[in-house]
Amino acid sequence: MRLSIERHSNRISPDLKRVVARFFFNGEARAKAIIQRVVSMSEQEIDIVITPILREFSKRHRNITRVFERHADKLKVLFHALEINYDTMDLKRRLLIGSYFTNEYSIESAAFFNPSLIEDVDQSGLEEGEKRVILSFRAVGEGHISSIAFRRGIINKNNQIDLVPAGNYVDEAEIIRNAEYQKSSFFQNAVSIKLPDSVMQEVQDTLEEKFDYVALKRAIRDMQQRYQEDHLLKKSLERLLWLADAYYELNFSLDTDISDRVIFPYSEAESRGIEDARFVKYTSEDGDVKYYATYTAFDGITIQPKLMMTRDFYNFKIMPLYGEGAQNKNLALFPRKINGKYAMISRIDGFNNYIMYSDRITIWENPQILQTPKHPWEFVQIGNCGSPIETPEGWLMITHGVGPMRTYCIGASLLDLDDPTIEIGRLREPLLIPNKDEREGYVPNVLYSCGSMVHNDELIIPYGLSDYASSFATVNLQNLLEKIKEDGV
């Protein structure tokens, strides 16, 4: 007999009105021509052009003048090359120049799916049985480029989910890149790039014990000139540069609602999107709480697993993951250490679930197979749908399986609390199968989740509908655990 699972009526669909003002650059020659044309305009002409722009777009963006100024500031090197004094330029002329280097980007115009559900940092002012939560989503816009977006909600005592309406504005974060790198730690982490030892040593020999991004870039460009005929080596050297670019911090303004904060691809390794963030509330052995998320960076050719950390959802630290186990997609961190080590679920070969342990949260080696496809609905592949959830019966792991017609279904497994390499049980039949109202979308017949939670004795599963929109389902936790144990391994 199948488990009774309740689908909720909530449906979160893409909102075309969610736009952000981003920096727009169409090449140096064209940029210089625009600057020169605006500089040659009279003050009256500047007034006539900039006034309606400010009037129209101030309704669509928080402090649009600050955006225009910030984008104009990015062009200072071009002003210098043109021998134009940027610092003495009047404000309206500077704003007009900034407007030519700004465009609106609709962050979720194509899709809003693959949600992750976590407990909010703030649980104040709630009634008994309520829980304030944060949802992360994969938002897809123009060019099928993915970013991470957020919403806030409250789960009531009956486990109904009330989503807080999104704010009126979307903001980018301030980006802070590492100013300096330690040679020993940087090149230890660079092993996964698999450059020949002699070439790696050659790069190291050109750098000081502490170096910055500019010094590394200069060394790599010099070597790419010397190895001009070896295209694979040139590409690997470029990835070494991307590695330095992969460490950064994001800081959002404190006057933003969480729905205003969108994490875009910022590094070269993420240039074609950041996908499927799996957020987890992580508790250290001393009781310290952080929020981690594993996600996939994509540059159009190569994928790179990455990790972000935050305590407040205003400030985020971004770092790459390394090692034999940090390959492919589908990494999900356990919410605490197990036997003194970090633990992670992965799918390094694309179709089996692996488990691995580490003393360092960014280095993952020695993965071992945990689950292989067993039932017909998961014969193509099995993977996780977010971080394992601790219960008295064991680690509850929500999974996805791919079967006939590339249909993605959601299932569940139970792992031993002290030794998660031991699978206690796995559902023979899926928890969720795409129904007639869920199977149409950008990618048909796909149900997928990036993180569930337990509240009021029920498992709450947020899930994506055919890579287009998102919804929720709930199931009684004890009934689920009993069914998993009944089905066995």
Residue pairs with C-beta under 8 A, 6 or more apart in sequence:
2 429
3 431
3 475
3 479
3 480
3 483
4 475
4 476
4 479
5 431
5 432
5 473
5 474
5 475
6 473
6 474
6 475
7 471
7 472
7 473
8 160
8 161
8 471
8 472
8 473
8 474
10 161
10 163
10 471
10 472
11 465
11 469
11 470
11 471
12 112
12 115
12 137
12 151
12 163
12 469
12 470
12 471
13 112
13 468
13 469
14 108
14 109
14 110
14 111
14 112
14 139
14 140
14 468
14 469
15 108
15 112
15 166
16 106
16 108
16 109
17 106
18 106
18 107
18 108
18 139
18 149
18 166
18 170
19 60
19 104
19 105
19 106
19 107
19 170
20 61
20 104
20 105
20 107
20 170
20 171
20 172
20 262
20 264
21 57
21 60
21 61
21 64
21 67
21 102
21 103
21 104
21 105
22 102
22 103
22 104
22 105
22 172
22 264
23 71
23 74
23 101
23 102
24 71
24 101
24 102
24 103
25 31
25 74
25 101
28 78
31 75
31 78
31 101
32 78
32 81
32 82
34 97
34 100
34 101
35 75
35 78
35 79
35 82
35 84
35 97
36 82
38 46
38 93
38 96
38 97
38 100
39 84
39 89
39 93
41 49
41 93
41 96
43 90
43 92
43 93
46 90
46 92
46 93
46 96
47 92
49 96
50 92
50 95
50 96
50 99
53 96
53 99
54 64
54 65
54 95
57 64
58 64
58 65
60 104
60 169
61 67
61 169
62 169
62 171
62 256
62 260
65 95
67 98
67 102
68 94
68 95
68 96
68 97
68 98
68 99
68 102
69 94
69 95
69 98
70 98
71 98
71 101
71 102
72 86
72 94
72 95
72 97
72 98
72 101
74 101
75 86
75 97
75 101
76 86
79 85
79 86
80 86
86 94
105 141
105 142
106 141
106 142
107 139
107 141
107 147
107 149
107 170
107 262
108 137
108 139
108 140
108 141
108 149
109 140
109 141
109 142
110 140
110 141
110 142
110 144
110 442
111 138
111 139
111 140
111 441
111 442
111 467
111 468
111 469
112 137
112 138
112 139
112 140
112 149
112 468
112 469
112 470
113 137
113 138
113 140
113 448
113 464
113 465
113 467
113 468
113 469
113 470
114 137
114 138
114 275
114 276
114 448
114 449
114 450
114 464
114 467
114 470
115 135
115 136
115 137
115 449
115 450
115 451
115 462
115 463
115 464
115 470
116 135
116 136
116 137
116 277
116 278
116 279
116 293
116 386
116 449
116 450
116 451
116 462
117 133
117 134
117 135
117 451
117 452
117 453
117 460
117 462
118 133
118 134
118 135
118 136
118 279
118 280
118 281
118 291
118 451
118 453
119 131
119 132
119 133
119 134
119 281
119 453
120 131
120 132
120 133
120 134
120 152
121 291
121 311
121 312
121 313
122 132
123 131
123 132
126 132
126 154
127 157
128 157
129 156
129 157
129 456
130 154
130 155
130 156
130 157
131 154
131 155
131 455
132 152
132 153
132 154
133 152
133 153
133 154
133 155
133 161
133 453
134 150
134 151
134 152
134 153
134 258
134 279
134 313
135 150
135 151
135 152
135 153
135 163
135 462
136 148
136 149
136 150
136 277
136 279
136 293
136 450
136 451
137 148
137 149
137 150
137 151
137 470
138 146
138 147
138 148
138 275
138 276
138 277
138 450
138 464
139 146
139 147
139 148
139 149
139 262
140 146
140 273
140 442
141 147
144 273
145 265
145 272
145 273
146 265
146 273
146 274
146 275
146 298
147 262
147 263
147 264
147 265
147 273
147 274
148 262
148 263
148 274
148 277
148 293
148 295
149 259
149 262
149 263
150 258
150 259
150 261
150 262
150 313
151 163
151 164
151 166
151 258
151 259
152 163
152 164
152 257
152 258
152 259
153 161
153 162
153 163
153 164
154 161
154 162
154 164
155 161
155 162
155 455
155 456
155 460
156 162
157 456
158 456
159 455
159 456
159 458
159 460
159 474
161 460
161 472
164 259
166 257
166 259
167 256
167 257
167 259
167 260
169 256
169 260
170 260
170 262
171 252
171 253
171 256
171 260
171 261
171 262
172 262
172 264
173 250
173 251
173 252
173 261
173 263
173 316
174 250
174 251
174 252
175 248
175 249
175 250
175 266
176 248
176 249
176 250
176 251
177 213
177 245
177 247
177 248
177 249
178 213
178 244
178 247
178 248
179 212
180 210
180 211
180 212
181 210
181 211
181 212
181 213
181 216
181 244
182 209
182 210
183 204
183 207
183 208
183 209
183 210
183 211
184 209
186 243
186 244
187 200
187 203
187 204
189 243
189 320
189 322
189 362
189 363
190 200
190 240
190 243
191 322
192 322
192 323
192 326
193 236
193 239
193 240
193 243
194 236
195 203
195 233
195 236
195 237
195 240
196 233
199 223
199 227
199 233
199 236
199 237
202 223
203 216
203 219
203 220
203 223
203 237
203 240
206 219
206 222
207 215
207 216
207 219
208 215
213 244
213 245
216 240
216 241
216 244
217 241
220 237
220 238
220 240
220 241
223 237
224 234
224 237
224 238
227 233
227 234
227 237
228 234
239 269
239 302
241 268
242 267
242 268
242 269
242 299
243 269
243 320
245 267
245 268
245 269
246 267
246 269
246 297
246 304
246 306
246 318
246 319
246 320
247 318
247 319
247 320
248 266
248 267
248 318
249 315
249 316
249 317
249 318
250 263
250 266
250 315
250 316
250 318
251 314
251 315
252 260
252 261
252 314
252 315
254 314
256 314
258 313
261 313
261 314
263 274
263 308
263 316
264 274
265 271
265 272
265 273
265 274
265 297
266 318
267 297
267 318
268 299
269 297
269 299
269 302
269 304
269 306
269 320
270 297
270 298
270 299
270 306
271 298
271 299
271 300
272 298
272 299
272 300
273 297
273 298
274 295
274 296
274 297
274 298
274 306
275 295
275 296
275 297
275 298
275 329
276 295
276 296
276 329
276 448
276 450
277 293
277 294
277 295
277 308
277 450
278 293
278 294
278 295
278 331
278 332
278 333
278 384
278 386
278 387
278 450
278 451
279 291
279 292
279 293
279 450
279 451
280 291
280 292
280 293
280 332
280 333
280 334
280 335
280 386
280 387
280 451
281 289
281 291
281 335
282 289
282 290
282 291
282 292
282 333
282 335
282 336
283 289
283 335
283 336
284 290
284 336
284 337
285 336
285 337
289 311
290 309
290 310
290 311
291 309
291 310
291 311
291 313
292 307
292 308
292 309
292 333
292 361
293 307
293 308
293 309
294 305
294 306
294 307
294 321
294 331
294 332
294 333
294 344
295 305
295 306
295 307
295 308
296 303
296 304
296 305
296 306
296 329
297 303
297 304
297 305
297 306
297 320
298 304
303 328
303 329
304 320
304 321
305 320
305 321
305 326
305 327
305 328
305 329
305 331
306 318
306 319
306 320
306 321
307 318
307 319
307 320
307 321
307 333
307 361
307 362
308 316
308 317
308 318
308 319
309 316
309 317
309 319
310 316
310 317
319 362
320 362
321 331
321 362
321 363
321 364
322 362
322 363
322 364
323 358
323 363
323 364
323 365
324 348
324 364
324 365
324 366
324 367
325 344
325 346
325 348
325 354
325 356
325 364
325 365
325 366
325 367
326 346
326 363
326 364
327 346
327 348
328 346
328 347
328 348
328 349
328 350
329 347
329 383
330 345
330 346
330 347
330 383
330 384
331 344
331 345
331 346
331 347
331 364
332 344
332 345
332 346
332 384
332 386
332 387
332 388
333 342
333 343
333 344
333 361
333 387
334 342
334 343
334 344
334 345
334 387
334 388
334 395
334 420
335 387
335 388
335 389
335 390
336 390
337 343
338 357
338 418
338 420
339 357
339 418
341 357
341 358
341 359
342 357
342 358
342 359
342 360
342 361
343 355
343 356
343 357
343 420
344 355
344 356
344 357
344 358
344 364
345 353
345 354
345 355
345 370
345 384
345 387
345 388
345 397
346 353
346 354
346 355
346 356
346 364
346 367
347 353
347 354
347 381
347 382
347 383
347 384
348 354
348 367
350 381
351 373
351 380
351 381
351 382
352 369
352 370
352 371
352 372
352 373
352 381
352 382
353 369
353 370
353 371
353 372
353 382
353 383
353 384
353 399
354 367
354 368
354 369
354 370
355 367
355 368
355 370
355 420
355 421
356 364
356 365
356 366
356 367
356 368
357 366
358 364
358 365
368 421
370 415
370 420
370 421
370 423
371 382
371 399
371 413
371 423
371 426
372 382
373 379
373 380
373 381
373 382
373 401
374 382
374 426
375 401
375 426
375 428
375 429
376 403
376 404
377 401
377 403
377 407
377 409
377 411
377 429
377 430
377 433
378 399
378 401
378 402
378 403
378 409
378 411
379 401
379 402
379 403
380 401
380 402
380 403
380 406
381 401
381 402
382 399
382 400
382 401
382 402
383 399
383 400
384 397
384 398
384 399
384 400
385 398
385 399
385 400
385 410
385 448
385 449
385 450
385 451
385 452
385 461
385 463
386 398
386 449
386 450
386 451
386 452
387 451
388 395
388 396
388 397
388 415
388 420
389 395
389 396
389 397
389 398
389 452
389 453
389 454
389 459
390 396
390 417
391 454
391 477
391 481
393 414
393 424
393 481
393 485
394 414
394 415
394 416
394 417
394 424
394 481
395 414
395 415
395 416
395 417
395 420
396 412
396 413
396 414
396 454
396 459
396 477
396 480
396 481
396 484
397 412
397 413
397 414
397 415
398 410
398 411
398 412
398 431
398 449
398 452
398 459
398 461
399 410
399 411
399 412
399 413
399 426
400 408
400 409
400 410
400 411
400 447
400 448
400 449
401 408
401 409
401 411
401 430
402 408
403 409
405 445
406 445
406 446
407 433
407 434
407 445
407 446
408 434
408 445
408 446
408 447
408 448
409 430
409 431
409 432
409 433
409 434
409 447
410 430
410 431
410 432
410 447
410 448
410 449
410 461
410 463
411 426
411 427
411 429
411 430
411 431
412 426
412 427
412 431
412 480
412 484
413 423
413 424
413 425
413 426
413 427
413 484
414 423
414 424
414 425
414 426
414 481
414 484
414 485
415 421
415 422
415 423
415 424
416 422
416 423
416 424
423 489
424 484
424 485
424 489
425 484
425 485
425 486
425 487
425 488
425 489
426 484
426 487
426 488
426 489
427 483
427 484
427 487
428 487
431 461
431 473
431 475
431 480
432 447
432 461
432 463
432 473
433 447
434 445
434 446
434 447
434 465
434 466
438 447
438 465
438 466
438 471
439 445
439 466
440 466
440 468
441 465
441 466
441 467
441 468
441 469
442 466
442 467
442 468
443 466
443 467
443 468
444 466
445 466
446 464
446 465
446 466
446 467
447 463
447 464
447 465
447 466
448 463
448 464
448 467
449 461
449 462
449 463
449 464
451 462
452 459
452 460
452 461
452 462
453 459
453 460
454 460
454 477
457 476
457 477
457 478
458 474
458 475
458 476
458 477
459 474
459 475
459 476
459 477
459 480
460 472
460 473
460 474
461 472
461 473
461 474
461 475
462 470
462 471
462 472
463 470
463 471
463 472
463 473
464 470
465 471
